[in-house]
Amino acid sequence: MKHIISVLVENKFGVLTRVAGLFSARGFNINSLTVGETEDPTVSRMTIVVKGDDKTLDQVKKQLNKLIDIITVKDLTKKGFIDRELLLFKIKVNAENKAKVAGYLDKHHAKILHSGANSITVEFVGDPERVLKLLDELKEYSISDMVRTGRIALAKE
């Protein structure tokens, strides 16, 4: 099962290394990890997506809470949450298919950042399922460069 863990940490040198090391030491592969400052510049939020069973992950959460720079640890998986991912990519186009590709992008509410003669640079923000759906629909075209942020998530009220 995939778990989405939200961790508030003190914004200090070495915190990311200690958190990643804790997962690594227990044999967990981190599927996605994003870190950024919160509304308080002394605090950062880590959103960690990891596969594992509930029992083992409970142990990891307990270990995280023992680290000195950790403020809070929340497993959002079984709670209501909103998640998004940012995707930037270039897709190769030609005169014949450029309008069709632009139509797919418009249908998915993707934003064209730059349109050249041979490629379109695109920004897309959505939940992971929408990201995968867009990429699946664009399989027949050649994506030349791509970067994904990984998931960010916040608990609902």
Secondary structure as a PSIPRED ss2 file (coil, helix, strand):
# PSIPRED VFORMAT (PSIPRED V4.0)

   1 M C   1.000  0.000  0.000
   2 K E   0.000  0.000  1.000
   3 H E   0.000  0.000  1.000
   4 I E   0.000  0.000  1.000
   5 I E   0.000  0.000  1.000
   6 S E   0.000  0.000  1.000
   7 V E   0.000  0.000  1.000
   8 L E   0.000  0.000  1.000
   9 V E   0.000  0.000  1.000
  10 E E   0.000  0.000  1.000
  11 N C   1.000  0.000  0.000
  12 K C   1.000  0.000  0.000
  13 F C   1.000  0.000  0.000
  14 G C   1.000  0.000  0.000
  15 V H   0.000  1.000  0.000
  16 L H   0.000  1.000  0.000
  17 T H   0.000  1.000  0.000
  18 R H   0.000  1.000  0.000
  19 V H   0.000  1.000  0.000
  20 A H   0.000  1.000  0.000
  21 G H   0.000  1.000  0.000
  22 L H   0.000  1.000  0.000
  23 F H   0.000  1.000  0.000
  24 S H   0.000  1.000  0.000
  25 A H   0.000  1.000  0.000
  26 R C   1.000  0.000  0.000
  27 G C   1.000  0.000  0.000
  28 F C   1.000  0.000  0.000
  29 N C   1.000  0.000  0.000
  30 I E   0.000  0.000  1.000
  31 N E   0.000  0.000  1.000
  32 S E   0.000  0.000  1.000
  33 L E   0.000  0.000  1.000
  34 T E   0.000  0.000  1.000
  35 V E   0.000  0.000  1.000
  36 G E   0.000  0.000  1.000
  37 E E   0.000  0.000  1.000
  38 T C   1.000  0.000  0.000
  39 E C   1.000  0.000  0.000
  40 D C   1.000  0.000  0.000
  41 P C   1.000  0.000  0.000
  42 T C   1.000  0.000  0.000
  43 V E   0.000  0.000  1.000
  44 S E   0.000  0.000  1.000
  45 R E   0.000  0.000  1.000
  46 M E   0.000  0.000  1.000
  47 T E   0.000  0.000  1.000
  48 I E   0.000  0.000  1.000
  49 V E   0.000  0.000  1.000
  50 V E   0.000  0.000  1.000
  51 K E   0.000  0.000  1.000
  52 G C   1.000  0.000  0.000
  53 D C   1.000  0.000  0.000
  54 D H   0.000  1.000  0.000
  55 K H   0.000  1.000  0.000
  56 T H   0.000  1.000  0.000
  57 L H   0.000  1.000  0.000
  58 D H   0.000  1.000  0.000
  59 Q H   0.000  1.000  0.000
  60 V H   0.000  1.000  0.000
  61 K H   0.000  1.000  0.000
  62 K H   0.000  1.000  0.000
  63 Q H   0.000  1.000  0.000
  64 L H   0.000  1.000  0.000
  65 N H   0.000  1.000  0.000
  66 K H   0.000  1.000  0.000
  67 L C   1.000  0.000  0.000
  68 I C   1.000  0.000  0.000
  69 D C   1.000  0.000  0.000
  70 I E   0.000  0.000  1.000
  71 I E   0.000  0.000  1.000
  72 T E   0.000  0.000  1.000
  73 V E   0.000  0.000  1.000
  74 K E   0.000  0.000  1.000
  75 D E   0.000  0.000  1.000
  76 L C   1.000  0.000  0.000
  77 T C   1.000  0.000  0.000
  78 K C   1.000  0.000  0.000
  79 K C   1.000  0.000  0.000
  80 G C   1.000  0.000  0.000
  81 F E   0.000  0.000  1.000
  82 I E   0.000  0.000  1.000
  83 D E   0.000  0.000  1.000
  84 R E   0.000  0.000  1.000
  85 E E   0.000  0.000  1.000
  86 L E   0.000  0.000  1.000
  87 L E   0.000  0.000  1.000
  88 L E   0.000  0.000  1.000
  89 F E   0.000  0.000  1.000
  90 K E   0.000  0.000  1.000
  91 I E   0.000  0.000  1.000
  92 K E   0.000  0.000  1.000
  93 V C   1.000  0.000  0.000
  94 N C   1.000  0.000  0.000
  95 A C   1.000  0.000  0.000
  96 E C   1.000  0.000  0.000
  97 N C   1.000  0.000  0.000
  98 K H   0.000  1.000  0.000
  99 A H   0.000  1.000  0.000
 100 K H   0.000  1.000  0.000
 101 V H   0.000  1.000  0.000
 102 A H   0.000  1.000  0.000
 103 G H   0.000  1.000  0.000
 104 Y H   0.000  1.000  0.000
 105 L H   0.000  1.000  0.000
 106 D H   0.000  1.000  0.000
 107 K H   0.000  1.000  0.000
 108 H C   1.000  0.000  0.000
 109 H C   1.000  0.000  0.000
 110 A C   1.000  0.000  0.000
 111 K E   0.000  0.000  1.000
 112 I E   0.000  0.000  1.000
 113 L E   0.000  0.000  1.000
 114 H E   0.000  0.000  1.000
 115 S E   0.000  0.000  1.000
 116 G C   1.000  0.000  0.000
 117 A C   1.000  0.000  0.000
 118 N C   1.000  0.000  0.000
 119 S E   0.000  0.000  1.000
 120 I E   0.000  0.000  1.000
 121 T E   0.000  0.000  1.000
 122 V E   0.000  0.000  1.000
 123 E E   0.000  0.000  1.000
 124 F E   0.000  0.000  1.000
 125 V E   0.000  0.000  1.000
 126 G E   0.000  0.000  1.000
 127 D C   1.000  0.000  0.000
 128 P H   0.000  1.000  0.000
 129 E H   0.000  1.000  0.000
 130 R H   0.000  1.000  0.000
 131 V H   0.000  1.000  0.000
 132 L H   0.000  1.000  0.000
 133 K H   0.000  1.000  0.000
 134 L H   0.000  1.000  0.000
 135 L H   0.000  1.000  0.000
 136 D H   0.000  1.000  0.000
 137 E H   0.000  1.000  0.000
 138 L C   1.000  0.000  0.000
 139 K C   1.000  0.000  0.000
 140 E C   1.000  0.000  0.000
 141 Y C   1.000  0.000  0.000
 142 S C   1.000  0.000  0.000
 143 I E   0.000  0.000  1.000
 144 S E   0.000  0.000  1.000
 145 D E   0.000  0.000  1.000
 146 M E   0.000  0.000  1.000
 147 V E   0.000  0.000  1.000
 148 R E   0.000  0.000  1.000
 149 T C   1.000  0.000  0.000
 150 G C   1.000  0.000  0.000
 151 R C   1.000  0.000  0.000
 152 I E   0.000  0.000  1.000
 153 A E   0.000  0.000  1.000
 154 L E   0.000  0.000  1.000
 155 A E   0.000  0.000  1.000
 156 K C   1.000  0.000  0.000
 157 E C   1.000  0.000  0.000
